[in-house]
Structure formats: structure tokens, C-alpha cells
Amino acid sequence: MKLSSHITYIGVDDLTLDLFESQYTVPEGMAYNSYLVEDEKIAILDTVDARKGDSWIRNLREALGGRTPDYLVVHHLEPDHSGLLAWALAEYPGLQLILGAKAASMLPQFLDKAPEPERVLTVKEGDSLPLGARSLRFFAAPMVHWPEVMVSYCPEDGILFSADAFGKFGALSKTGYWGEDDDDWACEGRRYYFNICGKYGIPVQTLLKKASSLEGLRIIAPLHGPVLRENLPYYLDLYRCWSSYGVETEGVFVAYASIHGGTARAAQRLREMLRAKGCPKVALSDLSRDDMAEAVEDAFRYGRMVLLAASYDGGLFTPAWTFLHTLQMKAWQKRRVALVENGSWAPSAGKVMREMLGGMKEIELVEPVVTIRTRLTDTDIPALEALADGILA
């Protein structure tokens, strides 16, 4: 695939991967993106995961057509992008690595043998690498989502190579090489963003300001997911909303962790109440069975959440604890929350949920916490109705 007359996509798909980063389901596989810039000088932009090394080497050699690359730009050292660094250095003895100072200091962690100093060229904010008629300008993007990350911009073609920013789950042979289905992109792009980069809103905001200042930007080429070339304001606006912890969709997210079904039935009844009261959208998630990454995504997507959970071992049922712990790690904030606890003899879930939420920023808790005993009864309905009114207020 050609991004421009002199820039070629040489990435690969992985259709056999079960869990990305050993935790996120990828039913549509995963793409490891890499690019080749061909001018008077030739630059490889990132390698791929060693799992798909043979496929990437074939793509690289086919694109090179017998020529020899001069540079290998390292935007991000995570193993799914640096898996072939050692191979490239051995295969092309004249190849120079181009990377930031932080990445250079971390490089020994990813190579058994350190390259000769003359083969490592460090660049800093605003530096430019001339390739001939084209060039690459470098910008630091620390903590998007590792500290050594940088991005590069080819001003002559208007292409931003954005590292993990604007990435998406899914193999390109499944989802398409160009991000031209906005709704499809947003679904998995959102799950990717909040689970991979969600904690780092401020660094992402900083990167967005740099991207907005680029004259002639027309294509965003990430390290995962399709290349974006149409309706760029749509993607930039989504990232502004996500990175500022804004509300993307009006509605309520109802998440529950039920042991024997009593809490689940209360959650389903609450969903009916919210719909009857005119709530524009009610999303429901079973934390014991549904994809936890999707639950995290919905917690960030909506401005209001109701969490219903059973008590367990004098504390909180494990799926609900894991969910709240994940939200803590991802810096979830600026949300309105209501709680329902269930307990047959000594309800304890509410206390733990309240404590965990207390450690998060700008969380408005709807009072009081509703307590049910084993199963929802007619006497519990007024309290659940009041909670529904409170979360919508």
C-alpha cells in the first residue's frame, strides 16, 4: 500500500494472536504497522513484533527492491515495534538507528549486543532528518504511552507518523487499510485508547497541540490500526474529548457483578427504570462475563455510571474490585456514580466501592448507597427509583 509516491506501508497482520499485551482480546487480530520512506536516502520507520518477523522481512525486501536502507527510525521501543531491531542492524551494516535520547538510554534492554555508537543517532524536539526531497521532523511524545516515545512528520507529504497514538485493535486485512469507516474506527479505537493510553490524558493533550500546529497535515499513520486520511478533524476531536476525560455519549453505564443472579436482576430492572425516565442511552455490562476492556471503555464513554455488586468474603465481589482497580490505574475521573450493594447477612460491597472511588478525582457520588438483601423485592423498588432519579439529576 502506498501512502504517497515515496512512502510505502510494509506492516504485517497477526491473525493468530489471542490477547494483545496478554490481556486484551483481539477477535479481529492485530496490525503491526511499519513504513518505508524512499528518497535519496531510505528510512525504515519501525519494525514489528518478532512473532511476524518473517512476513515483515519479506515486505521490506520487496519494497526495497535490492536497495539498502540508510536509517531505521525508532518511534517506540515496545517489543511489538522493536522486535526486528537486532536483525536489521545485522542485515544492513551501514544502517543507523534514529531515536530520542530516552530511547537510546533504554536500547540495551532490547538488544543483546549494543550497536556501535556511530550507528546510533539521537534526535531531539524539532530536529529534522533530510532524506532528499523529503524530510522527517521529530517531536517528543513522552508517556504516550511510554516515556521514550516520539513521533515524526513528513511535511512534504503531510504525513504524521503518530506511534501508538490514533491506534486501533484489529488486523488491517479484516478492518481495511484506510480508516474510512468512522463508526467502526471509533468502536475499537476507543477501547484501544482508554485501555492503552487512558491514564495519560495530559501527555496526549500535549501531543494534540503539536499535531494541530502542523501545516498541511493530511494523513495520520499510527503503529496499530488503519491509516487515517479522511475527516481528520473527527479523529482529532475524539482524542481531545478522550484525553480531557470528557463525556462522549450522553447516557448511563450500568455495570454489575452478580454471584447467583440477584444483583443481575436488580441491574436489569434499573435499566428498565432509566429507559422509562427518558435516559437517551443505557449500556449494560456483566463484569463477570463481558470483556473487561469494553467495560472500561464504556465507563469513560459515558458521564454517569451505576455500579451494582455483591458482597464477598467481607469485601467486594472480585470482578467489581478488578473493574474499579482498573479504573483507578487508568485515571478515571470527572464522573457521577451511584452504587447498589447486595449482601445476604452482612453487606460490605458498598463500603469497599465507596473507598475505592474516594481515591479517584472529581467523582460525584449519588447518595445514599442502595442495599438489597439477596434479591430485589417490592420493598426495594422505591430506593431503586430514587437512585435512578439521582443518577439522572
C-alpha positions in Angstrom: 0.0 0.0 0.0 1.3 3.5 -0.9 0.7 6.4 1.4 2.3 8.7 -1.2 4.6 8.3 -4.2 7.6 7.8 -1.9 6.1 6.2 1.2 5.1 2.6 1.4 3.3 0.6 4.1 5.3 -2.5 5.0 3.5 -3.6 8.1 2.0 -7.0 8.9 -1.1 -8.6 10.4 -1.2 -11.1 13.2 -4.4 -13.2 12.9 -3.4 -15.8 15.5 -2.8 -13.5 18.5 -5.3 -14.3 21.2 -4.5 -11.5 23.7 -2.8 -8.2 22.9 -0.4 -7.3 25.7 -1.5 -10.7 27.2 -4.8 -9.0 28.4 -6.9 -7.5 25.6 -9.0 -9.8 23.3 -8.4 -9.1 19.6 -11.0 -11.1 17.7 -10.1 -9.3 14.5 -6.4 -9.8 15.0 -3.8 -7.1 15.3 -1.8 -5.0 12.9 1.8 -4.1 13.4 2.5 -1.1 11.2 5.8 -0.1 9.6 6.6 2.2 6.8 9.4 2.8 4.3 10.3 6.3 3.0 12.3 6.2 -0.2 14.2 9.2 -1.4 17.9 9.9 -2.0 18.2 8.3 1.5 16.0 5.4 2.6 14.4 5.2 6.0 12.6 2.3 7.6 10.0 3.6 10.2 9.9 1.0 13.0 9.9 -2.8 12.8 7.3 -5.2 14.1 6.7 -7.9 16.7 9.1 -10.8 16.3 6.1 -13.1 16.0 5.6 -11.8 12.5 9.3 -11.2 11.6 9.4 -13.4 8.5 6.4 -11.6 7.0 7.8 -8.2 7.7 11.2 -9.1 6.3 9.5 -10.2 3.0 7.6 -7.0 2.8 10.7 -4.9 3.5 12.8 -6.7 0.9 10.1 -6.5 -1.7 9.7 -2.7 -1.1 13.5 -2.1 -1.2 13.9 -4.0 -4.5 17.5 -4.7 -3.8 18.4 -1.3 -2.4 20.0 -0.7 1.0 18.3 1.4 3.8 20.2 4.1 5.4 18.2 4.7 8.6 15.8 2.9 10.9 13.6 5.4 12.8 12.5 4.1 16.3 9.4 5.9 17.4 8.6 3.4 20.2 10.7 0.7 21.8 7.9 -1.6 23.0 8.6 -5.1 21.7 5.7 -5.2 19.3 7.5 -2.4 17.4 11.2 -3.2 18.0 11.2 -6.9 17.6 13.4 -6.8 14.5 16.0 -4.2 15.5 18.8 -6.7 16.0 18.0 -8.4 12.7 18.1 -5.0 10.8 21.4 -4.0 12.4 23.0 -7.3 11.4 21.5 -7.4 7.9 22.5 -3.8 7.0 25.9 -3.0 8.5 25.7 0.7 7.4 22.2 1.2 8.9 21.9 4.0 11.5 19.2 4.0 14.2 17.4 7.3 14.7 15.8 7.7 18.1 15.4 10.0 21.0 17.8 10.3 23.9 15.5 8.4 26.3 15.1 5.6 23.8 18.8 5.5 23.3 19.3 5.0 27.1 16.8 2.2 27.1 18.1 0.5 24.0 20.3 -2.1 25.8 17.2 -3.6 27.4 16.0 -4.6 23.9 19.3 -5.8 22.3 21.7 -8.5 23.4 24.5 -6.6 21.8 24.7 -2.8 21.8 25.3 -1.2 18.4 28.5 0.8 17.8 28.0 4.4 19.0 28.3 5.8 15.4 25.3 3.7 14.4 23.0 5.5 16.9 21.9 9.0 16.1 19.8 10.7 18.8 17.4 13.4 17.8 15.5 16.0 19.9 12.4 18.0 19.6 12.2 19.9 16.3 15.2 18.1 14.7 14.9 17.2 11.1 16.3 14.3 9.1 16.9 15.2 5.4 16.3 12.3 3.1 16.4 14.2 -0.2 13.3 15.9 -1.5 11.7 14.7 1.7 12.5 15.0 5.4 11.3 13.9 8.8 10.8 16.3 11.7 10.7 14.8 15.2 8.6 15.6 18.1 8.8 14.1 21.6 5.6 12.4 22.9 6.6 11.1 26.3 4.1 8.9 28.1 2.0 8.4 25.0 2.2 5.8 26.4 5.9 5.1 27.3 8.5 7.7 28.3 10.7 7.3 25.2 8.0 7.8 22.5 8.5 10.2 19.7 6.5 11.0 16.5 7.7 12.2 13.2 6.2 14.4 10.5 7.0 14.4 6.7 6.0 18.0 5.8 6.4 17.4 2.1 3.7 14.7 2.1 1.7 15.9 5.1 2.0 12.6 6.9 2.3 12.3 10.7 3.7 9.0 12.0 2.0 9.0 15.3 3.4 6.0 17.1 0.7 4.4 19.3 -1.5 7.5 19.2 -4.6 7.0 17.0 -4.1 3.3 17.1 -6.8 0.7 17.0 -7.3 -3.0 17.6 -7.8 -5.2 14.5 -5.8 -6.6 11.6 -5.9 -4.4 8.5 -6.8 -7.4 6.3 -10.0 -7.5 8.4 -10.7 -3.8 9.1 -9.3 -2.2 6.0 -6.0 -0.3 5.4 -7.6 3.1 5.4 -9.7 4.4 8.3 -12.7 5.4 6.3 -15.5 3.9 8.4 -15.7 6.3 11.2 -18.1 4.3 13.4 -16.1 1.2 13.1 -12.9 3.0 13.9 -14.4 4.7 16.9 -15.6 1.4 18.5 -12.2 -0.3 18.6 -10.2 2.9 18.6 -12.0 3.9 21.9 -11.3 0.5 23.5 -7.7 0.8 22.4 -7.3 4.4 23.7 -8.7 4.0 27.1 -7.0 0.7 27.9 -3.6 1.6 26.4 -3.3 5.4 26.8 -6.2 6.3 29.0 -4.1 7.1 32.1 -2.0 9.7 30.1 -4.6 12.3 29.2 -2.3 15.3 29.8 0.6 13.9 27.6 -1.9 13.1 24.9 -3.2 16.7 25.1 0.3 18.0 24.6 0.8 15.8 21.5 -2.5 17.0 20.1 -1.4 20.6 20.4 1.7 19.7 18.4 -0.3 17.9 15.8 -2.7 20.8 15.5 0.2 23.2 14.7 1.4 21.1 11.7 0.8 22.9 8.4 -0.5 20.7 5.7 -1.4 17.6 7.8 -3.5 15.3 5.7 -2.6 11.7 6.8 -2.1 10.1 10.3 -0.1 6.9 10.2 -0.2 5.0 13.5 1.7 1.9 14.6 -1.5 0.0 15.0 -4.7 0.1 13.0 -5.6 1.8 9.7 -4.0 4.9 8.2 -6.3 7.9 8.6 -6.6 10.2 5.6 -10.2 11.4 5.5 -12.1 13.5 8.1 -9.1 14.1 10.3 -10.9 16.6 12.5 -13.3 13.8 13.5 -10.4 11.7 14.9 -8.6 14.7 16.5 -11.8 15.8 18.2 -12.4 12.3 19.6 -8.9 12.4 21.0 -9.4 15.8 22.5 -12.6 14.5 24.2 -11.0 11.3 25.4 -7.8 12.8 26.7 -9.6 15.5 28.6 -11.8 12.9 30.3 -14.9 14.5 28.6 -18.2 12.9 28.1 -18.5 11.4 24.6 -22.1 10.0 24.8 -25.0 11.1 26.9 -26.4 8.2 28.9 -25.7 5.9 31.8 -23.4 2.9 32.1 -24.8 0.2 34.3 -22.1 -2.3 35.4 -22.9 -5.3 37.7 -21.0 -8.1 39.4 -23.5 -10.8 40.4 -22.9 -14.2 42.1 -26.2 -16.0 42.0 -28.3 -13.7 39.8 -29.9 -11.4 42.4 -27.7 -8.4 41.6 -28.0 -9.1 37.9 -31.8 -8.9 38.1 -31.5 -5.6 40.0 -29.3 -4.2 37.3 -31.8 -5.2 34.6 -34.7 -3.7 36.5 -32.6 -0.5 36.9 -32.0 -0.4 33.2 -35.8 -0.5 32.6 -36.3 2.3 35.0 -33.7 4.5 33.4 -35.2 4.0 29.9 -38.7 4.7 31.2 -37.4 8.0 32.7 -36.1 9.1 29.2 -32.4 8.3 29.5 -31.1 8.5 25.9 -28.8 5.5 26.2 -28.3 2.8 28.8 -25.3 0.5 28.4 -25.3 -2.7 30.5 -22.3 -4.9 31.3 -21.9 -8.1 33.3 -18.4 -7.7 34.8 -18.1 -11.4 35.4 -18.6 -12.4 31.8 -18.2 -9.4 29.5 -14.9 -8.1 28.2 -13.4 -6.0 31.0 -11.7 -3.7 28.4 -15.1 -2.9 26.9 -16.4 -2.2 30.4 -13.5 0.2 31.0 -14.3 1.8 27.6 -17.9 2.4 28.5 -17.0 3.8 31.9 -15.0 6.5 30.1 -17.5 7.0 27.3 -20.5 7.9 29.5 -20.7 10.6 32.1 -22.8 8.6 34.6 -22.4 5.1 36.0 -24.2 2.8 38.3 -22.2 0.0 39.8 -24.1 -2.9 41.4 -22.1 -5.6 43.2 -22.4 -8.5 45.6 -20.6 -8.6 48.9 -17.9 -11.3 49.1 -15.7 -12.5 51.9 -16.4 -9.4 53.9 -15.5 -7.2 51.0 -16.3 -6.8 47.3 -17.0 -9.5 44.7 -13.8 -9.9 42.7 -15.0 -8.8 39.2 -16.2 -5.5 40.6 -13.0 -5.0 42.6 -11.0 -5.7 39.4 -13.1 -3.2 37.5 -12.7 -0.4 40.0 -9.0 -1.2 40.4 -8.5 -0.9 36.6 -10.4 2.4 36.6 -8.0 3.7 39.3 -5.0 2.7 37.2 -6.4 4.4 34.1 -7.1 7.7 36.0 -10.8 7.5 35.6 -12.3 10.8 36.7 -15.0 13.6 36.3 -18.0 11.2 36.6 -21.2 10.9 38.5 -21.7 7.5 40.2 -24.4 5.6 42.1 -23.9 2.4 44.0 -26.0 -0.7 44.8 -24.7 -3.4 47.2 -26.1 -6.8 47.7 -25.5 -9.0 50.8 -27.4 -11.8 52.4 -26.3 -11.2 56.0 -23.5 -8.6 56.3 -23.5 -6.3 53.2 -19.9 -5.0 52.7 -19.7 -4.2 49.0 -20.8 -0.6 49.4 -18.1 0.3 51.9 -15.3 -1.0 49.6 -16.7 0.6 46.5 -17.0 3.9 48.2 -13.4 3.7 49.5 -12.1 2.8 46.0 -14.0 5.6 44.4 -12.8 8.0 47.0 -9.3 7.7 45.6 -10.3 8.9 42.2 -10.5 12.6 41.0 -13.8 14.5 40.8 -16.1 11.7 41.4 -19.6 12.8 42.5 -21.3 10.0 44.5 -25.1 9.8 44.5 -26.4 9.2 48.0 -27.4 7.0 49.6 -25.9 3.7 48.6 -28.8 1.2 48.0 -28.7 -2.1 49.8 -30.6 -5.2 48.8 -30.7 -8.5 50.6 -30.1 -11.5 48.3 -32.7 -10.5 45.8 -34.7 -7.4 44.7 -38.1 -7.3 46.3 -41.1 -4.9 46.0 -39.9 -3.0 49.1 -36.6 -2.2 47.4 -38.3 -0.5 44.3 -38.7 3.0 45.8 -35.0 3.2 46.8 -34.0 1.9 43.3 -36.3 4.5 41.7 -34.8 7.2 43.8 -31.3 6.1 42.8 -32.4 6.3 39.1 -33.7 9.8 39.6 -30.4 10.7 41.4 -28.1 9.5 38.7 -30.1 11.4 36.0 -30.3 14.6 38.1 
